[in-house]
Amino acid sequence: PTLGRQHPVVGRRPPTGWSARFSLAISVMQPRTLRHLLVGVVTLTQVPRALAAQDPAHVKTAAEANKNIQVLKALSAADLVPAMQFIAGSLGVDCSHCHVATKTGAWPMESDDKPPKRVARQMLTMVEQINATQFGGRNVVTCATCHHGSIRPSTEIPLFETAGAVTTPGNEALPTATQVLDRFLQAIGGREANARITSRAYRGTISAAREQPLPLEILEVAPDKLRATITRADGVAVQGVDGDSAWTLTPRGAVVEPNAAEMVRMRRLAAFHKNEMLGSLDPALAVIGAQPLHGQNAIVLEGRLGPLQTERLFFDAQTGLLVRRLVLSPTALGPLPEQTDYEDYRSVDGVKVAFVVRRTTTDGVTTQRYESVTMNAPVDPVQFQRPSGK
């Protein structure tokens, strides 16, 4: 249903095919909003590669698991989909740009009927040769180096963006990571006030670009339970985390479990007191500089999520509040960005909560707007248990 829509970020159609077909929770025939069911809370696409424990002796290559792989033969089968996402995002297209698309059934991904697919092979070979001969095999040159979200590479000199880049002021002393995180904790109400909260119930809407908002409910319970529900015209879609268990219930009644890498992310994001635990969840966090953001100066911290992902946290220099999180997930061709902006902080029972959560990926922008947030609401633990289903 998203094929043919304009990309809300770069003015072209959003990449939907590969990420939709291979995300465990959804299929290509379902609306984008389901893909971003837990936008800002749980992500089902852009899974970092090599996080799932595997036996190297039994890891299939992309050529072994798929038909007609001619360039990325040595790539692991698990790394192929993120690589395709990176290509689609770099060019600002969906998968039908190179692949033959069908309205029903599986796409014939092995088909070479479309010329852009043959061109893509030539480009991948060129980039591989440049990196091998000039940069020791490191991914210094990527599809995004020249395309920048456009089908046609640009030779024009880019003008400076008004947002600016992360810089380190010469004469201005920057705070330490501990000072930034302590100030953030005080800005959201302090440790004691947050410790008194054991559950949060959100009611509002979720919407993608040019789509009608859909009713959204999120329930979080300490220490590690989460449930999100979207009401759609064709039924109700639900995702849940219950400690070591995570699942998705589709409108058709199918229950799907995440893979190992997705489970790691979902459990981390379901941590109820994650805002108070940023330093312990990511011990590598360090101040790397400052950057103009939304008309204000932001202090930027950078760290690592697990062994591979890079995380950047942006804190408003005046209020101390977290206003942006940027996560870069590696693929075989380059990093995939996922940006979450936190806006309209309000105090609820002595604790500040962002009432607008905006997520931007190569797929586009999805926004959650909360109409109400209730603290310490009574909760039935059965809601988080894996439902019975197909």
C-alpha positions, -999 to +999 in steps of 0.1 A: +000+000+000+030+024+003+043+019-032+041+051-051+040+074-021+065+102-019+093+099+006+085+126+032+122+133+038+138+134+003+107+138-018+107+102-032+089+070-025+099+053+008+117+020+007+092-006+017+098-039+000+127-055+017+122-041+052+085-049+050+089-084+036+116-095+061+106-077+093+092-105+114+062-086+125+047-076+092+043-082+055+046-059+025+008-057+023+004-040+057+005-002+063+037+015+073+022+025+106+023-011+118+060-012+110+065+017+134+041+004+160+064+012+189+081+042+173+105+056+198+101+025+220+107-006+200+120-010+164+115-040+143+136-030+113+172-020+109+184-049+131+221-046+137+240-075+121+261-101+139+243-095+173+225-128+172+246-157+185+253-180+155+274-210+149+299-198+122+300-233+107+263-231+099+259-195+087+247-194+051+260-169+027+236-147+007+244-167-024+235-200-007+202-187+007+190-167-023+188-170-060+209-151-085+233-133-061+261-121-083+280-094-063+274-099-026+281-136-027+302-138+005+279-117+025+260-137+052+223-143+045+214-123+076+233-093+064+217-091+030+184-074+040+201-046+060+224-040+030+194-037+007+178-012+032+210+008+030+209+010-008+172+019-008+177+046+018+208+060+000+189+065-032+156+075-017+137+047-035+117+016-026+127-019-036+105-019-067+131+005-082+154-024-089+132-055-082+100-067-100+071-060-077+039-080-075+006-071-058+001-106-045+025-133-034+063-132-031+083-109-053+107-126-078+137-110-063+160-131-085+146-115-117+170-093-138+142-077-159+148-042-146+179-023-158+184-005-125+192-038-109+220-044-133+233-009-128+233-014-090+256-045-095+280-023-114+279+004-087+285-021-059+315-035-078+329+000-083+325+009-046+340-024-035+371-018-057+375+018-045+374+008-009+397-022-014+424-003-033+422+031-016+410+025+020+421-010+029+387-025+025+369-002+049+335+012+039+347+048+035+329+053+001+293+041+001+261+046-020+253+076+002+286+093-005+273+104-039+236+099-039+225+115-006+190+102-009+186+109-046+185+085-076+209+107-095+243+114-079+250+151-073+282+169-083+270+202-068+288+217-038+264+213-008+256+245+012+260+244+050+230+233+069+215+257+094+215+230+120+253+229+119+275+200+129+289+187+162+317+210+172+340+214+202+341+251+213+376+263+217+373+284+248+341+270+262+345+242+288+320+213+281+305+193+310+314+157+316+290+129+306+282+123+343+273+160+347+250+159+317+233+127+327+228+140+363+213+172+351+190+153+328+178+132+357+171+163+377+153+179+347+128+150+345+120+152+382+149+136+401+157+101+411+132+099+440+102+111+420+110+087+392+115+058+416+080+063+429+066+056+394+060+019+387+037+022+356+029+046+328-002+045+306-001+066+273-031+074+252-028+093+219-022+088+182+004+076+158+007+088+122+031+086+093+035+113+066+002+121+048-016+093+067-045+097+091-036+094+128-045+061+144-054+055+180-024+044+201-022+031+236+011+022+254+014+006+288+048+003+306+053-014+339+085-017+360+109-034+356+106-047+321+070-050+307+056-031+278+025-033+256+015-011+226-018-012+208-028+004+175-065+004+164-068+002+127-097-002+102-088-038+097-083-047+133-060-043+163-022-046+161-003-053+194+033-056+205+044-067+239+075-074+261+072-094+292+107-098+307+124-124+286+095-128+262+085-105+233+059-109+206+037-092+180+000-098+174-011-088+139-046-078+130-051-112+114-045-129+147-009-142+139+015-141+168+051-135+157+083-136+179+114-115+172+147-129+163+176-129+188+189-094+178+154-079+179+149-095+213+180-077+227+167-043+215+132-048+227+142-059+261+166-030+265+139-005+254+113-020+277+135-012+307+111+009+327+138+031+343+160+035+313+161+073+315+176+070+350+200+043+338+215+058+306+250+058+321+248+022+331+231+010+300+258+027+279+290+030+300+309+043+269+289+075+268+312+105+265+308+142+256+319+148+220+309+184+215+279+207+210+255+213+181+227+238+173+194+220+175+158+235+172+173+270+177+191+259+209+225+246+217+227+209+225+254+189+243+262+157+224+272+124+240+283+094+220+285+058+231+279+022+220+249+000+221+261-035+223+293-043+203+283-026+170+258+002+172+268+038+177+245+060+199+244+098+201+223+116+227+215+153+224+207+172+256+193+208+255+220+230+270+194+252+288+169+227+301+191+196+304+164+175+287+171+148+262+158+161+228+172+136+203+187+101+201+205+090+170+214+053+165+236+042+137+233+004+129+260-011+108+253-030+075+278-045+051+276-014+030+273+014+055+254+026+086+216+029+088+205+059+108+175+059+132+167+093+148+142+099+176+132+134+187+115+141+220+094+172+222+067+190+243+079+178+278+052+181+304+052+174+341+029+145+352+029+136+389+062+154+394+079+136+365+085+151+331+075+132+300+078+140+263+043+142+248+055+141+212+079+114+200+090+117+164+110+090+146+129+095+114+145+066+094+152+060+057+115+049+055+103+084+065+089+101+096+064+087+121+050+107+150+034+097+183+013+124+200+001+116+235-032+131+247-028+118+283-002+101+304-012+084+336+013+073+363+009+043+386-023+031+370-036-003+381-022-030+357-033-066+350+000-085+343-019-109+320-018-081+293+019-087+287+018-124+283+022-139+249-013-144+234-024-176+218-028-173+180-018-186+147 
